[in-house]
Amino acid sequence: MSETTEKPAGNGFEPRIIAFVCNWCTYLGADLAGTNRLEYPSNVRIIRLPCTGRIDFNLVVKALEVGADAVIVSGCHPGDCHYTAGNYHARRRWMLFREVLETLGVDLHRIHFAWISAAEGKKWAQFVADVTAQTRELGPYNEYRQIIEAEVS
Amino acid sequence: MSRIGVFTCWCGENIARTVDIERLTEAIAQVPGVRVAVNYKYMCSDPGQASIRDKIVEEKLDGLVVAACSPHMHLKTFRRAAAAAGLNPYLVEMANVREHCSWVHKDKELATTKAIEIIRMAVEKVRRNHALQPIRVPMTKRALVIGGGVAGIQASLDIADAGYEVVLVERDPSIGGKMAGLSETFPTLDCSQCILTPRMVEVGQHPRIKLYTYSEVEGVEGFVGNFKVQIRKKARYVDMDKCTGCGDCWAVCPSKKNLSEFDCGMGYRKAIYIPFPQAVPARPVIDKEACLYLKNGKCGVCAKKCAPQAIKFDDQDEVITEEVGAVIIATGYRLYNITKDQDNSKLTGYGEYGYGMYKDVIDGLQFERLASASGPTSGAIKRPSDGAEPKKIVFISCVGSRDEQHGMTYCSKICCMYVAKHAMLYKHKVHDGEAHIFYMDIRAGGKNYEEFVRRAIEQDGAVYHRGRVSKITQENGKLVVRGADTLIGQPVTIEADMVVLASAMRPSEGATRLAQMLNVGVDEFGFLSESHPKLRPVETNAAGVFICGACHAPKDIPEAVAQASAAAGKVAIMFANEELTREPEIASVNELTCAACFTCVRACPYTAIEKAMVLDGRGNFIKNTARVNPGLCMGCGTCVAVCPSKSVDLEGFSEEQIYSQVESLAL
C-alpha cells in the first residue's frame, strides 16, 4: 500500500499481475478494500470466477503466456466455501499442478495462492501490495518466454 | 459482428475523480465489437437506466457492459433494465471500475489504463455470453417431515395449514417425541403434555397430514421438487384399520416386565402396548422380542380377547414409496450415554459417576418421568432402588457437555434451565428435601430464563455449588458425591439419596445415515449442517431439504418450534410458486466428448451430476456419459476444472469466456 507503487519504479518495470478470485469471498474482499478506500498498487487485473474450484490451472499457464509476471489465485478460507468444498478441490489440484509446473521449470515464486474472505479487505490490499513488491524484485518474467520458445524450437 | 454497448458510470465523482472518463470512452469505442460507448453521471438512476434501454433499442444491441460498481451491487439492476428493453438479461456484464479501481488507486493515468483493461475484459466476456432462460422444474407440492417430535409436529401442521399435503414419518409407535415425556416445562412450569397432546391430536386428525408411525425413511431418490422416498412400515402386528384402541389386549397380556422406552426404563409395559395413554395414533403395537406368541407360538390371549380381530401375528414389514417435493428433517436428539460403552470412540463416558451401576443415579429424562403425573410413580419423587422418597438430591450439570476430555466441546444449552426446573419441581413435592446443584456456569439466556433460575435459588432454596464432581460412590446406603466448590475454594462432599445427571444432547441415532441419504452435511458430532449460520439457518446445501429442532444443534422447545415454523415457511414459499425456477448459469456436459470417467460425479458437492447413457433414435445404447441435473446444479464449476477431457462447461463462466478475458490482457 505504499504511495510509491503508483509510479513506475526506478528502472521503470511495473509487473503485470493477473488474479483469479472466487465470487463469494475474495471478490467481495476486494470490493471491501474499495469500500474502505484501501489503496494498493494498480498492477493487478481481477478475473471473477464462481469458485476457486472452477479454476482450471491451465488458466495460470495461460496468464503467464499472455505476459503476466505473477499470478494470484484466491478464494474462501478452508471450510467457508460457498459451495461447501470447491476450495478444497482447488487446493488438492494445485498441489499436483505445482509439481507439473516445477518440472517444466516454471518459477513457483510467480504464483501466489491465498485464502481471503469477504471480510478481509485489508488482507487483500496488503496481499496485492506484497505480491507486487515481490514481483518488482524478481523483475519481468522473461524466463517463461524462454521456456515457451525452447518448447517450440 | 457483435453490437455491444458499453455504458460507463461516473458514479458522481466516485469513478470520475480517478478515471479519465473521456479518454476511457474514446478508447473503448475503438474496441472491436463495441457499437456504442457512452458515459453518464449516474447509470443506476432512472434516466441512466432509460438511456441504456433506449440505446438497446436504437442500436439493436446484442450485448451490454456497464462499467460502474461491483456486480454484487448492481448487476441485477442492469439485467432488469436490459430485460425491460427486450435484451436477454444474461447478455449483460459489469466491469467493476469503482471498488476494484477508482476507489483503490490515486494515480489517474494508471487507474484509467486499468479501467480500460477491466472494460475490455468484460467486452470479451459478454460477446461470448449466451441468452439464457431461467430453468423451470416442475414439482410435487407435498412435503415429507421426518420425525414427529415437537419440531416435526409444528412443521407438519404449519405446512398442512398452508394448504399443502404432508407425509409425517415417525420411528416410534406414537408421535410426541421427547417433549411428550417431559413433566413440566421451563420457564412457566406448564405441563408438557397439556401443551403438546392437543397438537398431536391435530396432526392425527388433519385431513392433509398422512401419518406413518413405527416407520423409518429407508431411501431417497430424486432431487428438489421431485423426491421419491422409500418408507419402511415396521410390522406392528395390529391392524390399524380394525383396531379401536379399546385396550382389552394389553389388559390381558401376560408379558409384563418389559422396560418402557417411554418411561426411559423407569417403568414397565406389556408386550402389546401403547407407549402412553395420549399416544397418537392410539393404537397398540406388539413388541416381537417380548411377545410369547411371536417367540414360542404359545399364548395369543390378546387375539382371543380382541373383539374386532385386529391382532395380526403374521404381519410383515412393508416398504411404501411416497412422492414429495421438499423434505424437513426434525429427528431431534438423544442423551449422551453416560456409561463407558460409547458408539463414538472419542466419547469416553463418565464411569466415575456410577450411572448404570448405582440404581439411584439417573439422567435428566428419567427424572422427567419421575416428576411427571403420567409417569411410573404418578409424579411422586421416589428413588428407583427402593421407592423411598429421597431427602437429598444432587443434580450435576454439564455431564459430557463442554468437556473436551470426554469428547464434546459444545454446550447442550437446555441443561442449566432444566436442572433449575428439576430442583424446583423436587422442592415443590418434597418440601423438606435438599436440592444441590453442581454447575460450571449458569447459562440462562432467554425470555424469563434468568428470573426462573433466580426463583429456584431464592424462593425454592436450591443450593448451587460452582464446581465439578470428581466421583460418586455408594457407602452405607448413601450416594457419596465428592466435588469441589470453587467459589469457596473447598472440596464438598454430599451424602445424597439420589443423583440426577444432566447429560449432553446428541443427535438422535441414525441421523448421520439419514443426512447422507439426503446429501446434508453433518458436523464432527453428527449434528446436521445448515446452509448458512446467519442467513440460511433452516436450509441445507441440498436443495429442497430443510432442518429444524435439535437435529441441528442443542436447543430448547421455543427455539425448536420457531425453527420448525421457519422451515415450514420455506417449504410453503417454495410450493407457492407454479414451478421451481433456478438460475440458468449452470454446468452442462458435452456428451459426445465425455469419456464417462465420472470424475465430475465424484467432485460435485451437490450430487447434481449423474451417470447416464446416450441412446440413438431407436433407443440403442451408444455410450455412457455424465449428465448435469439442472434442478440441482448450483453453478460452482468444480466439474469444469476437474474434467480431464474438457467436456464440461459452465454458462456465464465458460472456458471460452475466461480464456478470452485472459487473452484480452496480452501486451
HADDOCK unambig.tbl for C-alpha pairs under 7 A between the chains (distance, minus, plus):
assign (segid A and resid 6 and name CA) (segid B and resid 107 and name CA) 6.18 0.50 0.50
assign (segid A and resid 30 and name CA) (segid B and resid 100 and name CA) 6.51 0.50 0.50
assign (segid A and resid 31 and name CA) (segid B and resid 70 and name CA) 6.90 0.50 0.50
assign (segid A and resid 31 and name CA) (segid B and resid 99 and name CA) 4.99 0.50 0.50
assign (segid A and resid 31 and name CA) (segid B and resid 100 and name CA) 6.33 0.50 0.50
assign (segid A and resid 34 and name CA) (segid B and resid 99 and name CA) 4.08 0.50 0.50
assign (segid A and resid 34 and name CA) (segid B and resid 100 and name CA) 6.04 0.50 0.50
assign (segid A and resid 34 and name CA) (segid B and resid 103 and name CA) 5.07 0.50 0.50
assign (segid A and resid 34 and name CA) (segid B and resid 104 and name CA) 5.48 0.50 0.50
assign (segid A and resid 35 and name CA) (segid B and resid 99 and name CA) 6.22 0.50 0.50
assign (segid A and resid 37 and name CA) (segid B and resid 103 and name CA) 5.32 0.50 0.50
assign (segid A and resid 37 and name CA) (segid B and resid 104 and name CA) 5.43 0.50 0.50
assign (segid A and resid 38 and name CA) (segid B and resid 104 and name CA) 5.61 0.50 0.50
assign (segid A and resid 39 and name CA) (segid B and resid 104 and name CA) 4.28 0.50 0.50
assign (segid A and resid 39 and name CA) (segid B and resid 105 and name CA) 5.60 0.50 0.50
assign (segid A and resid 40 and name CA) (segid B and resid 104 and name CA) 6.00 0.50 0.50
assign (segid A and resid 40 and name CA) (segid B and resid 105 and name CA) 6.47 0.50 0.50
assign (segid A and resid 41 and name CA) (segid B and resid 105 and name CA) 6.99 0.50 0.50
assign (segid A and resid 42 and name CA) (segid B and resid 105 and name CA) 6.37 0.50 0.50
assign (segid A and resid 42 and name CA) (segid B and resid 110 and name CA) 6.76 0.50 0.50
assign (segid A and resid 42 and name CA) (segid B and resid 111 and name CA) 6.80 0.50 0.50
assign (segid A and resid 49 and name CA) (segid B and resid 653 and name CA) 6.64 0.50 0.50
assign (segid A and resid 50 and name CA) (segid B and resid 636 and name CA) 5.53 0.50 0.50
assign (segid A and resid 51 and name CA) (segid B and resid 636 and name CA) 5.67 0.50 0.50
assign (segid A and resid 53 and name CA) (segid B and resid 637 and name CA) 6.51 0.50 0.50
assign (segid A and resid 53 and name CA) (segid B and resid 638 and name CA) 4.48 0.50 0.50
assign (segid A and resid 53 and name CA) (segid B and resid 641 and name CA) 6.77 0.50 0.50
assign (segid A and resid 54 and name CA) (segid B and resid 636 and name CA) 6.49 0.50 0.50
assign (segid A and resid 54 and name CA) (segid B and resid 637 and name CA) 4.47 0.50 0.50
assign (segid A and resid 54 and name CA) (segid B and resid 638 and name CA) 4.60 0.50 0.50
assign (segid A and resid 54 and name CA) (segid B and resid 640 and name CA) 6.26 0.50 0.50
assign (segid A and resid 54 and name CA) (segid B and resid 641 and name CA) 5.18 0.50 0.50
assign (segid A and resid 55 and name CA) (segid B and resid 641 and name CA) 5.78 0.50 0.50
assign (segid A and resid 56 and name CA) (segid B and resid 641 and name CA) 4.54 0.50 0.50
assign (segid A and resid 63 and name CA) (segid B and resid 662 and name CA) 6.17 0.50 0.50
assign (segid A and resid 66 and name CA) (segid B and resid 663 and name CA) 6.28 0.50 0.50
assign (segid A and resid 66 and name CA) (segid B and resid 665 and name CA) 6.86 0.50 0.50
assign (segid A and resid 66 and name CA) (segid B and resid 666 and name CA) 4.55 0.50 0.50
assign (segid A and resid 66 and name CA) (segid B and resid 667 and name CA) 6.88 0.50 0.50
assign (segid A and resid 67 and name CA) (segid B and resid 666 and name CA) 6.14 0.50 0.50
assign (segid A and resid 67 and name CA) (segid B and resid 667 and name CA) 6.54 0.50 0.50
assign (segid A and resid 83 and name CA) (segid B and resid 605 and name CA) 6.98 0.50 0.50
assign (segid A and resid 83 and name CA) (segid B and resid 636 and name CA) 6.40 0.50 0.50
assign (segid A and resid 84 and name CA) (segid B and resid 605 and name CA) 6.71 0.50 0.50
assign (segid A and resid 85 and name CA) (segid B and resid 605 and name CA) 6.66 0.50 0.50
assign (segid A and resid 86 and name CA) (segid B and resid 638 and name CA) 6.13 0.50 0.50
